Amino acid sequence: MNLKELYTHTSDKNLINSVVAKKIQQKKIPFNKPFITGREFGYIKQAIANSHFSGNGHFTKKCQTWLEKNVNCQKALLTHSCTAALEMAAILANIQPGDEVIMPSYTFVSTANAFVLRGGIPVFVDIRPDTLNIDESKIEAAITSKTKAIIPVHYGGIGCDMTTIMEIAQTHNLLVIEDAAQGIMSKEKNRPLGSIGHLGAMSFHATKNIICGEGGALLINHPEFIERAEIIWEKGTNRSQFFQGKVDKYTWVDMGSSYLPSEINAAFLLAQLESAELITQKRLNLWQQYHRGFAELEKEGKLRRPFIPNESQQNAHIYYIILPDSKTRTTVIKKLKSQGISSVFHYIPLHSSPYGQKCSYTEGNLEVTEDLSTRLLRLPLFPGLTEYHVELIVDLIYQFL
Ligand SMILES: *Cc1c(COP(=O)(O)O)cnc(C)c1O
C-alpha cells in the first residue's frame, strides 16, 4: 500500500506513523544530499540569456554583494573553490619558500596545500578536545622568526577563539587567514566567521551548507589587499581596474591564475544564498534533534556530543559523536550501514599522511588530534532529512551502545 492509499483508508495517526517509519527504514539514508531551492534553474537560464556567462558578471556581483553584506567583509571575490581562495590568500600573504604557517593537522588538505604550493611549510598545532579547533594556547610555542601566518579552521562551522588568535597575531606581526570553508552563517562573539582575520576563505562545494557544485569565495577584511586580490583573481592582469575605468588598457602586472567561477555557477549560488536562512534553520532543527536525542547516552558516558561555546552561533554544518574507541566506531558504522544508513569519519590528520610527513613540522605532540580523529563519527545531516530519519538513527545507536 502506498501512502496515498493509506491516508484514504485510515486517519489513525499511530498506524500512519509506523508505516512511514517502516518505509523510511527500508530506504537508504545517504550521508549527504545536496539541497536545491528550485530557483537555480531560472537563474542559470537568465545567466545564459545574458550571453555573458564567463566570470565576473551580473550574478557574480550579486553573490559578492550578498557576501559583503551578510559576512560583513570589505570585499568578497567569488572563486571556483575554497581551495582557490586559500591559494589566493597564500599569494596575498607573500608566502616565500621556507616561510612557516601555523594550522591544525585536523583539517582538509587544501588548508595546507595552498601554502605548500608557494614553498611554505605547514606547522601543525594540536586541537582543543572540546571544539576540535586549533588550541590557541599552543600557538605561541610554534612561532619562529620564519612564521608568516596563522590559519584557524572553524571545524563544523563552530568558531575558533578568534580574540586570542588575533591578539597573538598582532603581538608577533602575523597575518590571520581564516579557513571558513564550513563557516557560512556562523558567528563567534557576534562576528561572522571569515570576517575576523585579515583574509577568509569559504566553500560552496556540494558537501557544504550553501552550494553551487564547486565554488568558494575569498573574503577580504583589510582594504590594502583588495587591488592586488583582484589582479591575482584575473590571471595576474589589471582587467578589473580596466572595467572600472581606472586604466585604459589591461595587461600583465603580477602573478595570478584563473580563479573566477563562471556566471552559471554564480547564478546557482545566488539562489542558494537567498535561501541561506531557511537552509541553516532546517539544518539547525535536525542538529538540535540529534543533540537532544544523544543527551542520555552522553550522561551515561557512552559517547560525547559536540560542544558549542557560549559565544558561538553555529550553522549546523556537521553532527558528530565521539565514541569510546575506534573499534566501537567501526562497529557503529557497520551496523548503521546494514540498515542502509551512511555515516562517515572525518580527516586523517595531515601530519600523519604520506605527503604531510614530507613537507610539514609539528609543534609538540598532537595527542588530542591523534586520539579524537580515530573516534569521531559524522551522522547524516542535510535539509531533506526528516525527523523520522533522525529518530531512527538515534534509536539504532542507542541499541548498538
Ligand atoms: C571543504 C573544505 C575545503 C575545500 O573546499 P573546496 O571548495 O572543495 O576547495 C577547505 N578547508 C576545509 C576546512 C573544508 O572543509
The ligand as a MOL file (V3000), in Angstrom:
LIG
                    3D

  0  0  0     0  0            999 V3000
M  V30 BEGIN CTAB
M  V30 COUNTS 15 15 0 0 0
M  V30 BEGIN ATOM
M  V30 1 C 35.6510 21.7890 2.1080 0
M  V30 2 C 36.8590 22.3610 2.7450 0
M  V30 3 C 37.8980 22.9490 1.9990 0
M  V30 4 C 37.9270 22.9180 0.4940 0
M  V30 5 O 36.8430 23.4750 -0.1190 0
M  V30 6 P 36.7000 23.3700 -1.7240 0
M  V30 7 O 35.6510 24.3950 -2.0240 0
M  V30 8 O 36.2640 21.9810 -2.0200 0
M  V30 9 O 38.0020 23.6970 -2.3110 0
M  V30 10 C 38.9430 23.5300 2.6710 0
M  V30 11 N 39.0110 23.5420 4.0070 0
M  V30 12 C 38.0420 22.9780 4.7670 0
M  V30 13 C 38.1520 23.0350 6.2600 0
M  V30 14 C 36.9490 22.3530 4.1640 0
M  V30 15 O 36.0110 21.7860 4.9190 0
M  V30 END ATOM
M  V30 BEGIN BOND
M  V30 1 1 1 2
M  V30 2 1 2 3
M  V30 3 2 2 14
M  V30 4 1 3 4
M  V30 5 2 3 10
M  V30 6 1 4 5
M  V30 7 1 5 6
M  V30 8 2 6 7
M  V30 9 1 6 8
M  V30 10 1 6 9
M  V30 11 1 10 11
M  V30 12 2 11 12
M  V30 13 1 12 13
M  V30 14 1 12 14
M  V30 15 1 14 15
M  V30 END BOND
M  V30 END CTAB
M  END
